[in-house]
């Protein structure tokens, strides 16, 4: 006879044996913005619980009964703060009848949210953004975040923490710090063009006419390395991938624009492996770059004509370090920025200019494995949010 367990099942997290390197992903479970718990029993019965269904304390989550005893089941727990989802799992769990078992889960996966810039508030320094946990799902869960600063760039570290280059109100110096303000670079000044290598947890940025590399630990920054010259006034973007770091500079001689791409070994930024100058068609300009693996993606902006569908915008794909053109992807209105990469997909801000307004803003999703590009109208996330790009 199958018995129902009349007691509760309690879950705790183990930072020591997870990919968080012995650091707590969420120090207070009650502070999680959202919690989704899925129990899959071997009878294929699936039960899903959300935050309001559970009893949550600082260090534990309790499921209020109704867990069948004597059967094996799997557990998947998703904990979400504003900018990231942490996924913990346990396999082949069983509960004896009439017992209250405590299961310790391990964080196995980190999924940074896709950051969508939104319209600034009335304050010139206050920036608002919205973080989408699952952009391709109808219930994508959108969380609002803000800083009383002018945010110029952002990137995620290996632990799923959002880091910002931002200028606080009343200041002219740019600061480099985590979104929760718990980790701060000891220097301030002219930080620009941030990217972070999540394999080594090393940050790269331009400062004082050079590219810089700075390792990051859980609560501090390491010694800064100065690399080759990158003019911060001309450098549009930098990105880091599996083996290489690439920076892009914009040049203008009074009549013609051209763009210099410098490829560096990410472990030795004092030497340039290859440097190329590229000119694009009139009315087309590189608006952003991103590296995935050893492949460079260059997003080309090109304003569409008012009330038309497609503009001159496209995405060029190059191999590294030789900058061999592999493919051109079309279908954009006017691609403006790479918003992130996750699970083999690139997320891209795209918009069309309409006369009269409002302009249409879309989230482009490019699958690097299949080569397919699709778009989501940002109104699917909210009709009330005025996204800014």
N, C-alpha and C positions, 0 to 999 in steps of 0.2 A: 504494500500500500504506500502510495506516494504521500509524504507529509509536507505541509507548509511550515516553513520556519516562522514561528511567531515572533521572533526577536529581530533586531535590526542588523544590517550589515554596515560596518564602519570602514571607511577608506582613509588612509593617510598616504603621504608622499615621502619618498626616500631620495633626498638630494645626493646622497653619497654614491649611489649606484646608477645614477641617471646621466644623460648627456650634458647635464648642467655643471659637471665638474665639481660636485659637492657644494654647489650653491643653490639656494632655494629659488625656484622659479617664481613662486608667489609666496611672499612671507606671511601674508594674512589671507587665508582662503575666503574670509567674509568680504574682502575688498575686491574680489573678482567681479568684473563687469557682467559676465555671463558664465554659466556652468551648464554643460550638456553631458549627461551620463547615459551610456548605452550598455545594457546588459543583454548579451546574446547567449541563450541557452542552447544546448545541443539538440533540443527538439525543434530548433529554428525559430523559437519564440523570441521576439525582440521587445524589450521594454526600454523606453526612453524617458529620462527624467530631466527636468530643467531646474534652475536654481530655486524657484519657489516650491518645488516638490521635495526638497531635501532639507535636512537639518545640518547647518554648516557652522562650524566654530573656526577659530583661528588656525587650528592644525588638523582638522578632520572633517569628513563629510559622511553623514549617516543616511542610509536608505531606510525609509520607514516600513520595514516588514515586506511581506509578499514575495520574498525570494524563496524559491522552491529548494528544499533540501534534498540531498542524495543525488543531485544531478550536477554535471560539470557545466560551467559557463565561462564566458569571456567578458572582460570589463574594458570599456574604453571611456576615459574621462577627459573632457576638453575644458580647460580653464582659460578664460579670456580676460586680459586686461585691455586697456584702450588700444594698444598697438600690436598685440601679439596673442596667438593662441598656443597654449602648451598642451600636448597630448600625452597622457599616461595610460598604460595598458597593463593588464594582467591576464594570463591565459590559464585555462583548465582549472578554474577555481571550484571547489566543492564546499558545501556547508553541511555539517552534521545536524540532524534534527534537534530543535530546541536549544541551539547554541547561538551565542552572539560573537561572530568572528570579526576580527580586525584584519583587513587586507592592506598590505603596503604596496603601493604602485610606484613605478619608475617612469619619469619623463623620457619618452622615446622620440618625440618629434617636436620641432619648433616651427611654427608657421607665422612669420611676420604678416601683419595685415597690409593691405594695399592703401597707401596714403593718398587721399584726394584733397588737394588744396581747395579751400573755400574762400568766399569773399571776406575781406578784412572787416573788422568792426569799425566803429566810428573813430577809435583811437588809431593813429597812424602806425603805432608799433605793435598793436595786438593782432596776432595771426590765428586764424581758426582753420582746422583741418578735420577731415572725417576719415576714419580708418575702417575699411571694409574687410570683414573676416573671410567671407566666401563670395567674391564678386560674381561668380557664375551661377549662384543659387538665388532663388527668389527671396529666401529668408536669409540674405547675406549678412545680417547683423552689422549695423553701421554705428560706430562709436565716435562721439565728438571729442576732440582735444583742442587745446589752445595754449598759447604762450603770450605773455605780455612782452613780446619781442618781435622784431622783424626777421622772419626766418628766410635765410638765403639758400640753404641746402640741407639735406638730411640723408641718413643711411642707417642700416641696421647692423648690429654686431652679431657674433656667433650665438649669443644668448637670447636673441630676439629683442634686444633693447634698442629703442630709437634714439639716435644721436643727431643733434642739430648744430648747424652753424647759425647763430642768431645774434642780433644786436638789441640788447635791452633798451627800454625806454629811457631817455635821458643820457644815453651813452653813444659814443661814436666808434667804440671798439667792438669787434666781433668776438663772440665767445663760442667755445666748442664744448658742449656738455650733453649729458643724457637728458631725455625728455623729463624724467622724474627728478632731474637736478641733483642726483646722488653722486654722479661721476663728472668731474669738471677738469678740463685741461688747465694746467697751471698758468699758461700764457693766454693773453688776449691780443688782439691786433687785427691783421688783415687776412684772416683765414678765408679761403675760397675753395670751391670745387671739391667737396668731400666725397670720398668713397671708402668702403671698408671691406677688406678681404676676410670673409668669415671662416676661411680655413685656418689662417694664422692669427686672426683677430688683430690685424694691423690696419690702422687708418692711414689714408693717403689724402693729401690736400696740397694746395699751393699757398705759399706764404713767403714774403720777402724775395720775390722773383725766382723762387725755386720750388720744385716739388719736394714735399716732405713725407717721410714715413715714420709712424709712431705706433709702437705696439701698445695694446690695451689689455689690462688685466681686469679682474672683476670690479675693483674699486679704485683704480688709478691708471695713469698713463706712464709708459716707460720713456726711455731716452729717444729723443728725436734724431732722425738721420736726414741730412740734407742731400738732395740729389741734383739732377741737371737743372738748367735754367728753364723756367716756364714763366713767361711774363704774365703776372696776375691780371693786368689790364687787357690782355688779348686772349687769355686762356678761357675758352667757353665751357669746357667740361673735361673731367678725367674719369677713368673707370679702371677697375682691376678685375682680373679673371684667374684662371687656373695657373698660368705661368707668367702672364704679361700684364703690364700697366700701360695704358695709352692716354695721352693728353692731346687735346685739340686746341690750336690757336687760330684766331681770326686775324687776317691782315687786309689792309686796304691802302692802295697807292693813289687815291684820288679819283680813279676811274674804274678800277677792277678789284673785286674781292677774291682772295684765295685763302686756302685753309691748310695749315701744317699739322700733320699727325705724327707724333713721336711715340715709338714703341720701346718700352723699357722692360728688362727682366725685373719682375716685381721683387726679387731677392737682391737686386743690385741696381738701385735707381741712379747711380752715379754715372752710368754709361747708357748711351742710346744705341739700341740694336738696329733700328731702321727709322729713317725720317723721310716722309713723302709730302709733297705739296699737291693738293687736289683742287681743281676748279670745277664748279658745278654750273648748270645752265643758268641763264639770266632769270632772276626772280626766285631762285631756289637757294636755300642756305641750310647748313647743318645746324639743327636746333639742340641736339643732344646726342650722346653716345652711351653705349653700355656694352660690356663684354660678358659673354656667357661661355664658359670653358675657355677655348682659345679662338673664339669667333667674335669679331667686332661688328656691332650693329650701329649704323649711323642713321639717325632720323633726320630726314630732310624736310624742312618747312617750306611752304610755298602757298601763299594765301590764295584760297579759292575765290573766284568771282562771286559777288553777292548773289544769293539765291540759286547758285548752281550746286551740283552734287559733289563733284570731285575737283580737286585743285592739282597743283604741280607737286604736292607732297608725296614722298615715298620713303622707303627704308632700304639703304644699301647694306649688303652683308659681305664682309671681308674676312679672309683667313689671316691669321697672325703667325709669325711676325712679318710676313712678306706683303701684306695689304693686297692680296689678290682678290679681285671682285668675284664673288661667288654667285650672287643673286640680287635682283632688285624686286622689292615687294611694293605693289601699288594698292590703291583702294582707300587712301586716307583723304580727308578733307584738308586738314592742315595740322600735321603732327607737331606737337610743341614740346613734349617732354616724356622721357621714360620714367614711369612711376614706381617701377620695381620689377623684380623677377622672382618666380617661385614655381617649383614643380615643373621645370622645363618650359615655362611660359613667361613672356614679356608683357608687361602692362604699360599701355601708352595713352597719354592724353591727346585727344584729337578734337577739333572743333571746326564748324563751318560758320562763316560770317553771313548774316542775313540782314537785309535792308527792307523794311525796318526790323529792329531786334524783336524778339530775343534770338541770340545765337544758339545754335545747337552744339552741345558738348557730348562727346562720346568717350567711352573707355575702350580702347583697342586691346585685344588679347591675341598675341601671336604665339602659336605653338611651334617651338624650335625643332621638335621632332617630326611633325607632319608638314610643317611649312604653311599651315592654314592660318588665316587672319579673320577674326570676327570682331564685331563691335556691340557694345551695350550702351544704350542711351542712359545717361546718368540719372534721368528721371525715374528709372527703375529702383534706384536706391532711395530717392526722396524727391517729392515734388516741391518741398519747401526749402531745400538747401540750394543756395546759389553758389555752385562750384566755380572756382576761379582758375581758368587757364586760357 
